[in-house]
Amino acid sequence: MKNKKFLTLEKVIGISFNDKEIFKKSLTHKSYNNNNNNEKLEFLGDRVLGLVLSNALLKIYPNEKEGILDKKFANLVNKKTCYQISKKIGLDKYIFVGDSQKKHDKKNEKILSDGLEALIGAIFLDQGLEIAEKFIKKNWKEFLIKSNITIIDSKTMLQEYSLKRYKQLPNYKIFKQSGPKHQPTFKAEVQIKNSKKYIGIGGSKKIAEQNAAKKLINDLKI
């Protein structure tokens, strides 16, 4: 990465890295470098993000039940929220991707949301927990404010409906995966008692299941 690009992104996020290599690594997708990429930093960043946001929720909602806190937390850390924040800071301009990804006008949601978590992992290693916490609270501020409204995701909604009505969990089945390893496409099937089977497609198993659940919910008019 050229120094100019480093400086521009550092200005945007308000952090000057001591170790530029770890900064660059956090922005390197496996399609660009299969051996030296941001996967482990993403793993770490995901845990740091979870720690900071769960702690923030406990302080904001000290009297809330664990189940509601869990739903609020899920909405804060899901791929959609991370993707929105990554776009807000312009992370798509800095992620290193391979030729297979360069063909796409827009980098996909998973690459950018994972890249944001990898960046958090790099900030934690280079700057410590306090700076990582400041970065997270600054960029998740509007989402934390909106967290007073609990949005229940499709899988949770379907599960609650099925358990209440039939005392059974929904039945999910992943039955197809296609595309390259760095950008797979999954197909998931879901059914509950007395319902039709519905298929969802997504860039991960979870997203495919969510999309399948959403279709079934719409059919049931829950």
C-alpha positions as CSV (number, residue, x, y, z in Angstrom):
1,M,0.0,0.0,0.0
2,K,1.3,3.4,-0.9
3,N,2.1,5.8,2.0
4,K,-0.5,8.2,0.7
5,K,-3.3,5.6,1.0
6,F,-2.1,4.7,4.5
7,L,-2.3,8.3,5.6
8,T,-5.7,9.0,4.0
9,L,-7.3,6.0,5.8
10,E,-5.5,6.8,9.0
11,K,-6.9,10.3,8.9
12,V,-10.4,9.0,8.3
13,I,-10.3,6.6,11.2
14,G,-8.3,9.0,13.4
15,I,-5.6,6.5,14.2
16,S,-1.9,6.5,13.3
17,F,-0.5,2.9,13.2
18,N,2.9,2.2,14.7
19,D,3.1,-1.1,12.7
20,K,2.2,-0.3,9.1
21,E,2.5,-4.0,8.1
22,I,-0.3,-5.1,10.5
23,F,-2.4,-2.3,9.1
24,K,-1.8,-3.5,5.6
25,K,-2.5,-7.1,6.6
26,S,-5.8,-6.1,8.0
27,L,-6.8,-4.8,4.6
28,T,-5.6,-7.9,2.6
29,H,-8.3,-10.3,1.5
30,K,-7.4,-13.9,1.0
31,S,-8.2,-13.6,-2.7
32,Y,-5.2,-11.3,-2.9
33,N,-2.8,-13.3,-0.7
34,N,-3.8,-16.8,0.3
35,N,-1.0,-17.1,2.9
36,N,-0.7,-13.7,4.4
37,N,-4.2,-12.2,4.8
38,N,-6.6,-10.7,7.3
39,E,-8.5,-13.8,8.4
40,K,-6.8,-14.2,11.8
41,L,-7.1,-10.5,12.5
42,E,-10.8,-10.7,11.6
43,F,-11.1,-13.6,14.1
44,L,-9.5,-11.4,16.8
45,G,-11.5,-8.2,15.8
46,D,-14.8,-10.1,16.0
47,R,-14.0,-10.9,19.7
48,V,-12.9,-7.4,20.5
49,L,-16.0,-6.0,18.9
50,G,-18.2,-8.4,20.9
51,L,-16.5,-7.5,24.2
52,V,-16.8,-3.8,23.7
53,L,-20.4,-3.8,22.4
54,S,-21.7,-6.3,25.0
55,N,-20.1,-4.2,27.8
56,A,-21.7,-1.1,26.3
57,L,-25.1,-2.7,26.2
58,L,-24.9,-3.7,29.8
59,K,-24.2,-0.1,30.8
60,I,-26.9,1.3,28.6
61,Y,-29.6,-1.3,29.6
62,P,-28.6,-2.4,33.2
63,N,-32.1,-3.7,33.9
64,E,-32.8,-5.4,30.6
65,K,-33.3,-9.2,30.3
66,E,-30.5,-11.3,28.8
67,G,-32.6,-12.5,25.9
68,I,-33.4,-8.9,24.8
69,L,-29.7,-7.9,25.2
70,D,-28.7,-10.8,23.1
71,K,-31.1,-9.7,20.3
72,K,-29.8,-6.1,20.5
73,F,-26.2,-7.4,20.4
74,A,-26.9,-9.6,17.3
75,N,-28.2,-6.6,15.5
76,L,-25.1,-4.6,16.3
77,V,-22.6,-7.2,15.2
78,N,-24.2,-8.7,12.2
79,K,-22.7,-8.5,8.7
80,K,-25.2,-5.9,7.5
81,T,-24.3,-3.4,10.3
82,C,-20.5,-4.0,9.8
83,Y,-21.0,-3.5,6.1
84,Q,-22.8,-0.2,6.6
85,I,-20.0,1.1,8.8
86,S,-17.2,-0.2,6.4
87,K,-18.9,1.8,3.6
88,K,-19.2,4.9,5.8
89,I,-15.5,5.0,6.4
90,G,-14.8,4.1,2.8
91,L,-13.1,0.8,3.5
92,D,-13.9,-0.4,0.0
93,K,-11.3,1.9,-1.4
94,Y,-8.5,0.3,0.6
95,I,-9.2,-3.4,0.7
96,F,-6.7,-5.5,-1.3
97,V,-8.5,-8.1,-3.4
98,G,-7.5,-10.5,-6.1
99,D,-8.3,-10.3,-9.8
100,S,-11.5,-12.4,-9.4
101,Q,-12.9,-9.7,-7.1
102,K,-11.7,-6.7,-9.1
103,K,-14.2,-7.7,-11.9
104,H,-17.0,-6.7,-9.5
105,D,-17.9,-3.0,-9.3
106,K,-18.7,-3.4,-5.7
107,K,-16.8,-5.5,-3.2
108,N,-19.3,-7.9,-1.5
109,E,-20.8,-7.4,1.9
110,K,-18.8,-10.3,3.5
111,I,-15.4,-9.0,2.3
112,L,-16.0,-5.5,3.7
113,S,-17.7,-6.5,7.0
114,D,-14.9,-9.0,7.6
115,G,-12.3,-6.3,6.7
116,L,-13.8,-4.0,9.3
117,E,-13.4,-6.7,11.9
118,A,-9.9,-7.3,10.8
119,L,-9.1,-3.6,11.1
120,I,-10.5,-3.6,14.7
121,G,-8.2,-6.6,15.4
122,A,-5.2,-4.6,14.0
123,I,-6.1,-1.6,16.1
124,F,-6.3,-3.7,19.2
125,L,-2.9,-5.2,18.6
126,D,-1.2,-2.0,17.6
127,Q,-2.9,0.5,19.9
128,G,-4.5,-1.5,22.7
129,L,-8.0,-2.1,24.0
130,E,-8.7,1.6,25.0
131,I,-8.2,2.9,21.4
132,A,-10.0,0.0,19.9
133,E,-12.9,0.7,22.2
134,K,-13.0,4.4,21.2
135,F,-13.0,3.4,17.5
136,I,-15.9,1.0,18.0
137,K,-18.0,3.4,20.1
138,K,-17.5,6.2,17.7
139,N,-18.5,4.2,14.6
140,W,-21.3,2.2,16.3
141,K,-22.7,5.3,18.1
142,E,-25.8,5.7,15.9
143,F,-26.5,2.0,16.0
144,L,-26.2,1.9,19.8
145,I,-28.6,4.8,20.0
146,K,-31.1,2.9,17.8
147,S,-30.6,-0.2,19.9
148,N,-33.5,0.9,22.1
149,I,-35.7,-0.6,19.3
150,T,-35.1,-4.3,19.2
151,I,-35.4,-5.7,15.7
152,I,-35.9,-9.5,15.8
153,D,-34.1,-11.3,12.9
154,S,-36.0,-13.7,10.7
155,K,-34.5,-16.9,12.1
156,T,-35.3,-15.9,15.7
157,M,-38.9,-14.8,14.7
158,L,-39.5,-18.2,12.9
159,Q,-38.0,-20.1,15.8
160,E,-40.2,-18.4,18.3
161,Y,-43.3,-19.0,16.2
162,S,-42.5,-22.7,15.6
163,L,-41.8,-23.4,19.2
164,K,-44.9,-21.6,20.4
165,R,-47.2,-23.2,17.9
166,Y,-45.7,-26.7,17.4
167,K,-43.1,-27.2,20.2
168,Q,-40.6,-27.8,17.4
169,L,-37.6,-26.0,16.0
170,P,-37.5,-25.1,12.3
171,N,-35.7,-27.6,10.1
172,Y,-32.8,-26.1,8.1
173,K,-30.8,-27.8,5.4
174,I,-27.8,-26.5,3.5
175,F,-28.0,-28.4,0.3
176,K,-25.8,-26.5,-2.2
177,Q,-22.6,-24.5,-2.3
178,S,-21.2,-23.0,-5.5
179,G,-18.7,-20.4,-6.6
180,P,-15.0,-20.0,-5.7
181,K,-13.8,-20.6,-2.2
182,H,-13.2,-16.9,-1.5
183,Q,-16.7,-16.0,-2.6
184,P,-19.0,-19.0,-2.2
185,T,-22.8,-19.0,-2.7
186,F,-24.9,-21.1,-0.3
187,K,-28.5,-22.4,-0.7
188,A,-30.5,-23.1,2.4
189,E,-33.9,-24.8,2.8
190,V,-36.2,-24.3,5.7
191,Q,-39.5,-25.9,6.7
192,I,-41.7,-26.0,9.8
193,K,-44.6,-28.3,10.6
194,N,-47.4,-28.0,8.0
195,S,-45.5,-25.5,5.9
196,K,-44.0,-25.5,2.4
197,K,-40.2,-25.6,1.9
198,Y,-38.5,-22.3,1.2
199,I,-35.1,-21.7,-0.3
200,G,-32.8,-18.8,0.6
201,I,-29.5,-17.8,-1.1
202,G,-26.5,-16.0,0.5
203,G,-22.8,-15.5,0.7
204,S,-22.7,-17.5,3.9
205,K,-24.8,-20.3,5.5
206,K,-26.2,-17.9,8.0
207,I,-27.3,-15.4,5.4
208,A,-28.9,-18.1,3.3
209,E,-30.8,-19.4,6.3
210,Q,-32.0,-15.9,7.2
211,N,-33.2,-15.4,3.6
212,A,-35.0,-18.7,3.6
213,A,-36.6,-17.9,7.0
214,K,-37.7,-14.5,5.8
215,K,-39.6,-16.1,2.8
216,L,-41.4,-18.5,5.1
217,I,-42.3,-15.7,7.5
218,N,-43.7,-13.7,4.7
219,D,-45.8,-16.7,3.5
220,L,-47.1,-17.3,7.1
221,K,-47.8,-13.5,7.5
222,I,-46.2,-13.5,10.9
